[in-house]
Amino acid sequence: MPTFIETDRTVTLEDQLKDGGTDGPVVLVNTFVVPPAEADRLLAAWRADAAVMKRQPGFISTQLHRGIAGSGAFLNYAVWESVAQFRAAFANPEFRAQLAAYPEGATVSPHLFRPIAVPGICVA
């Protein structure tokens, strides 16, 4: 099972999963770090857990990225219809069981985001 490391220690993923605020789409940004030699194992584990998540209500899309030059750092960007639907998927026993397949020493840092508007730069 991977070690979970909070992206923001002041607002944890657990805090975010309790969010009852504005509903609407959320983006999960999850970084994974493994020794580069374990990259194939990480990819296999991610593929299996992503397949479970893809079947869950509220799942919109996902994209996995890998650091360049042989890096063992990966970034997953997934879009969900709501916090509630992500929360249900994250608690799904089938998904939770998949976590055991990640390589020993893998770290993961999941965090939820909503888009914001920055005038003149980007829209929400």
DOFI-705433 format. One record per residue: residue in one letter; x negated, y negated, z negated of N, C-alpha, C in turn. Coordinates in steps of 0.001 Angstrom, whole numbers, plus 500000, padded with zeros to 6 digits. Example, Ala and Ser with C-alpha at 12.3 -4.5 7.8 and 13.67 -1.06 7.14 Angstrom:
% residues 2
{"A",{486810,505690,492200},{487700,504500,492200},{486800,503300,492200}},
{"S",{487150,502250,492920},{486330,501060,492860},{487100,499970,492130}},
This chain:
% residues 124
{"M",{499148,501181,500000},{500000,500000,500000},{499107,498762,500000}},
{"P",{499452,497776,500798},{498620,496570,500831},{498770,495751,499551}},
{"T",{497794,494921,499295},{497846,493981,498189},{498500,492698,498684}},
{"F",{499520,492256,497977},{500217,491023,498338},{499502,489844,497681}},
{"I",{499191,488837,498474},{498564,487605,497993},{499481,486459,498393}},
{"E",{499904,485683,497432},{500824,484585,497716},{500150,483509,498566}},
{"T",{500848,483024,499559},{500383,481904,500364},{500430,480628,499539}},
{"D",{501477,480472,498757},{501675,479287,497908},{501999,479795,496508}},
{"R",{501054,479683,495595},{501266,480203,494235},{502333,479439,493465}},
{"T",{502666,478222,493902},{503677,477433,493195},{505093,477789,493636}},
{"V",{505241,478321,494849},{506539,478799,495343},{506271,480160,495987}},
{"T",{506534,481207,495239},{506209,482557,495681},{507247,483080,496677}},
{"L",{506921,484174,497324},{507893,484814,498211},{509133,485206,497411}},
{"E",{508953,485685,496182},{510102,486022,495338},{511002,484806,495129}},
{"D",{510405,483656,494867},{511182,482415,494738},{511940,482128,496029}},
{"Q",{511270,482291,497145},{511889,482007,498436},{513057,482951,498724}},
{"L",{512928,484197,498320},{513998,485167,498567},{515258,484844,497773}},
{"K",{515127,484037,496726},{516280,483610,495925},{516932,482355,496493}},
{"D",{516335,481786,497541},{516807,480524,498113},{518275,480608,498488}},
{"G",{519046,479703,497972},{520464,479638,498302},{520782,478336,499014}},
{"G",{519728,477638,499429},{519896,476340,500073},{520431,476468,501481}},
{"T",{520116,475486,502281},{520584,475422,503655},{520351,476748,504359}},
{"D",{521430,477299,504894},{521283,478537,505638},{520820,478198,507042}},
{"G",{520492,479171,507775},{520013,478973,509125},{518709,479714,509312}},
{"P",{518170,479672,510507},{516973,480457,510811},{515784,480114,509916}},
{"V",{515003,481135,509633},{513739,480980,508917},{512671,481726,509706}},
{"V",{511444,481274,509527},{510304,481904,510172},{509443,482533,509087}},
{"L",{509169,483811,509250},{508229,484505,508377},{506859,484399,509023}},
{"V",{505894,483852,508297},{504505,483877,508723},{503785,484782,507729}},
{"N",{503196,485843,508252},{502561,486833,507398},{501162,487096,507925}},
{"T",{500161,486845,507096},{498796,487170,507493},{498388,488494,506867}},
{"F",{497618,489244,507616},{497078,490529,507189},{495570,490450,507361}},
{"V",{494830,490987,506411},{493384,491049,506547},{492938,492453,506191}},
{"V",{492160,493040,507116},{491569,494361,506906},{490135,494319,507427}},
{"P",{489293,495257,506989},{487987,495351,507643},{488224,495628,509133}},
{"P",{487448,495034,510022},{487673,495242,511446},{487754,496716,511861}},
{"A",{487038,497591,511174},{487082,499017,511500},{488457,499631,511223}},
{"E",{489278,498955,510426},{490618,499450,510082},{491701,498827,510958}},
{"A",{491328,498080,511971},{492307,497375,512809},{493307,498330,513461}},
{"D",{492859,499464,513953},{493789,500400,514596},{494818,500935,513600}},
{"R",{494388,501216,512377},{495331,501673,511341},{496331,500584,510998}},
{"L",{495860,499339,510914},{496777,498238,510639},{497800,498114,511760}},
{"L",{497351,498182,512998},{498279,498075,514133},{499330,499177,514109}},
{"A",{498922,500398,513796},{499878,501507,513729},{500894,501283,512612}},
{"A",{500421,500834,511454},{501327,500579,510327},{502271,499431,510645}},
{"W",{501735,498350,511233},{502575,497204,511578},{503621,497596,512614}},
{"R",{503232,498363,513609},{504170,498803,514645},{505335,499568,514017}},
{"A",{505038,500451,513065},{506085,501244,512416},{507004,500366,511572}},
{"D",{506432,499442,510778},{507324,498626,509943},{508070,497594,510789}},
{"A",{507456,497107,511865},{508165,496170,512751},{509340,496863,513446}},
{"A",{509178,498127,513771},{510281,498867,514391},{511472,498978,513438}},
{"V",{511198,499157,512159},{512267,499186,511158},{512930,497813,511079}},
{"M",{512126,496772,510977},{512676,495418,510856},{513490,495025,512083}},
{"K",{513046,495433,513247},{513723,495075,514494},{515168,495591,514522}},
{"R",{515447,496660,513800},{516799,497242,513753},{517697,496585,512711}},
{"Q",{517155,495677,511909},{517915,495089,510805},{518765,493909,511281}},
{"P",{519955,493747,510694},{520786,492588,511026},{520035,491290,510746}},
{"G",{520135,490351,511657},{519516,489047,511476},{518142,488900,512094}},
{"F",{517546,490006,512516},{516234,489937,513165},{516388,489265,514526}},
{"I",{515537,488282,514821},{515566,487624,516128},{514354,488014,516964}},
{"S",{513146,487826,516438},{511958,488133,517237},{510730,488231,516341}},
{"T",{509659,488778,516908},{508383,488822,516210},{507257,488781,517223}},
{"Q",{506100,488312,516786},{504892,488301,517608},{503694,488461,516692}},
{"L",{502846,489438,517002},{501631,489670,516232},{500449,489053,516979}},
{"H",{499553,488420,516235},{498342,487815,516778},{497142,488405,516035}},
{"R",{495994,488491,516728},{494770,488945,516069},{493693,487880,516228}},
{"G",{492931,487689,515182},{491784,486792,515262},{490829,487271,516347}},
{"I",{490125,486353,516959},{489240,486713,518069},{487865,487158,517576}},
{"A",{487070,487652,518508},{485684,488069,518258},{485582,489261,517314}},
{"G",{486584,490171,517378},{486543,491374,516548},{487022,491168,515123}},
{"S",{487714,490082,514869},{488211,489768,513530},{489168,490839,513016}},
{"G",{489197,490995,511712},{490160,491874,511054},{491337,491095,510486}},
{"A",{491504,489848,510920},{492627,489019,510473},{493722,489047,511535}},
{"F",{494950,489230,511067},{496122,489273,511937},{497158,488307,511394}},
{"L",{497989,487776,512285},{499063,486880,511886},{500334,487330,512588}},
{"N",{501371,487543,511811},{502682,487900,512356},{503605,486708,512173}},
{"Y",{504335,486402,513237},{505309,485308,513248},{506641,485958,513604}},
{"A",{507590,485941,512671},{508889,486581,512905},{510012,485607,512587}},
{"V",{511048,485629,513412},{512184,484724,513232},{513394,485537,512777}},
{"W",{514052,485031,511730},{515237,485665,511158},{516388,484671,511156}},
{"E",{517599,485163,511251},{518780,484289,511259},{518986,483576,509939}},
{"S",{518568,484192,508823},{518762,483571,507507},{517860,484224,506470}},
{"V",{517686,483529,505359},{516949,484093,504230},{517650,485347,503734}},
{"A",{518971,485310,503634},{519718,486467,503116},{519471,487710,503968}},
{"Q",{519433,487544,505274},{519220,488714,506131},{517775,489208,506033}},
{"F",{516820,488292,505922},{515443,488729,505714},{515317,489433,504367}},
{"R",{515928,488869,503334},{515874,489461,501984},{516378,490899,502016}},
{"A",{517509,491134,502682},{518074,492487,502766},{517122,493421,503514}},
{"A",{516540,492944,504598},{515608,493768,505377},{514347,494075,504573}},
{"F",{513830,493079,503845},{512615,493238,503055},{512825,494243,501918}},
{"A",{514048,494329,501413},{514368,495259,500329},{514755,496648,500847}},
{"N",{514914,496795,502144},{515337,498062,502737},{514353,499178,502357}},
{"P",{514839,500282,501778},{513942,501371,501361},{513109,501942,502514}},
{"E",{513660,501975,503713},{512894,502493,504855},{511686,501591,505129}},
{"F",{511889,500283,505080},{510770,499353,505265},{509772,499494,504127}},
{"R",{510249,499501,502888},{509352,499580,501725},{508474,500827,501793}},
{"A",{509043,501948,502262},{508271,503190,502385},{507147,503049,503414}},
{"Q",{507357,502237,504439},{506349,502042,505483},{505091,501357,504952}},
{"L",{505199,500618,503863},{504050,499881,503338},{502896,500805,502934}},
{"A",{503211,502034,502574},{502177,502986,502165},{501229,503342,503313}},
{"A",{501624,503095,504548},{500801,503442,505704},{499689,502430,505984}},
{"Y",{499720,501266,505327},{498681,500268,505580},{497343,500750,505014}},
{"P",{496247,500370,505661},{494924,500817,505202},{494623,500356,503780}},
{"E",{493867,501171,503090},{493379,500820,501756},{492618,499505,501852}},
{"G",{492886,498589,500950},{492191,497313,500945},{492833,496236,501801}},
{"A",{493898,496572,502515},{494589,495566,503329},{495248,494544,502405}},
{"T",{495208,493277,502816},{495939,492244,502096},{496981,491652,503026}},
{"V",{498103,491246,502448},{499177,490606,503210},{499633,489362,502453}},
{"S",{500009,488343,503212},{500448,487078,502617},{501686,486574,503345}},
{"P",{502868,487112,502999},{504096,486658,503662},{504648,485377,503035}},
{"H",{505191,484503,503877},{505792,483253,503396},{506844,482818,504406}},
{"L",{507945,482270,503919},{509041,481818,504784},{508965,480312,505018}},
{"F",{509310,479918,506227},{509272,478506,506627},{510533,478152,507403}},
{"R",{510870,476868,507389},{511894,476305,508273},{511237,475198,509084}},
{"P",{511624,475032,510339},{511034,473948,511115},{511454,472586,510578}},
{"I",{510570,471620,510720},{510879,470246,510334},{510579,469330,511514}},
{"A",{511249,468222,511534},{511022,467210,512582},{509955,466237,512114}},
{"V",{509043,465919,513005},{508063,464871,512785},{508235,463903,513946}},
{"P",{508816,462734,513682},{509131,461801,514772},{507945,461567,515716}},
{"G",{508241,461676,516996},{507228,461458,518011},{506311,462634,518270}},
{"I",{506444,463691,517466},{505551,464842,517606},{506349,466111,517913}},
{"C",{507319,466453,517040},{508073,467693,517236},{509479,467559,516664}},
{"V",{510379,468425,517110},{511765,468422,516639},{511997,469638,515758}},
{"A",{513015,469595,514943},{513324,470719,514058},{514103,471793,514793}},
